[in-house]
């Protein structure tokens, strides 16, 4: 059974999917390793002036991250599940 849950939503009027991946109440998850891996593979968290978008959002202190690319969700799940 997976330690991660994820949901996909779309902001009203947007065509971009927002994938929220959560691991609440999973004390054996190495959050430092997840953050390091995300930064290596997705770049810095938050808005990127160069691309004009948010690729991923770091909510690791709340045991979750948000991704805006479908392929990033697939990559994350392949690595961490």
C-alpha positions as CSV (number, residue, x, y, z in Angstrom):
1,X,0.0,0.0,0.0
2,X,1.3,3.4,-0.9
3,X,2.3,5.9,1.8
4,X,1.4,8.7,-0.6
5,X,-2.0,10.0,-1.6
6,X,-2.6,12.4,-4.4
7,X,-5.4,14.4,-5.9
8,X,-5.7,16.5,-9.0
9,X,-7.7,19.7,-9.2
10,X,-8.0,22.6,-11.6
11,X,-8.4,26.2,-10.7
12,X,-11.5,27.8,-12.0
13,X,-10.9,29.0,-15.6
14,X,-7.5,27.4,-15.8
15,X,-6.3,24.5,-18.0
16,X,-3.5,23.6,-15.7
17,X,-3.8,20.6,-13.4
18,X,-2.6,21.0,-9.8
19,X,-1.4,17.7,-8.3
20,X,-1.3,17.6,-4.5
21,X,0.8,14.7,-3.1
22,X,0.5,14.1,0.6
23,X,2.1,11.8,3.1
24,X,0.5,13.0,6.3
25,X,0.9,10.8,9.4
26,X,3.8,8.9,7.7
27,X,6.7,9.4,10.1
28,X,9.1,7.1,8.2
29,X,9.1,9.4,5.1
30,X,12.5,11.2,4.7
31,X,11.2,14.8,3.9
32,X,14.7,16.2,3.5
33,X,15.4,13.6,0.8
34,X,12.1,14.4,-1.0
35,X,12.9,18.1,-0.9
36,X,16.4,17.5,-2.2
37,X,15.1,15.2,-5.0
38,X,12.4,17.7,-6.0
39,X,14.8,20.6,-6.2
40,X,17.2,18.5,-8.3
41,X,14.5,17.3,-10.7
42,X,12.1,20.3,-10.8
43,X,14.3,23.3,-9.8
44,X,13.5,25.8,-7.1
45,X,10.0,25.8,-5.6
46,X,7.6,28.6,-6.3
47,X,7.1,31.0,-9.2
48,X,9.8,31.1,-11.9
49,X,10.1,34.4,-13.7
50,X,11.8,32.6,-16.7
51,X,8.9,30.2,-17.4
52,X,6.1,32.4,-15.9
53,X,4.7,29.5,-13.9
54,X,5.0,27.4,-10.7
55,X,6.4,24.0,-11.5
56,X,6.2,22.8,-7.9
57,X,5.3,24.2,-4.5
58,X,7.1,23.1,-1.3
59,X,4.6,22.4,1.5
60,X,6.9,19.8,2.9
61,X,6.4,21.1,6.5
62,X,2.7,20.2,6.0
63,X,3.7,16.8,4.5
64,X,2.8,17.6,1.0
65,X,3.9,19.1,-2.3
66,X,2.0,20.4,-5.3
67,X,3.1,19.8,-8.9
68,X,1.7,21.6,-12.0
69,X,3.0,19.2,-14.7
70,X,1.4,15.8,-15.3
71,X,4.7,14.3,-16.2
72,X,6.2,15.5,-12.9
73,X,3.5,13.7,-11.0
74,X,4.3,10.5,-12.9
75,X,8.1,10.9,-12.3
76,X,7.5,11.6,-8.5
77,X,5.3,8.5,-8.1
78,X,7.7,6.3,-10.0
79,X,10.5,7.4,-7.7
80,X,8.7,7.5,-4.3
81,X,6.1,4.8,-4.4
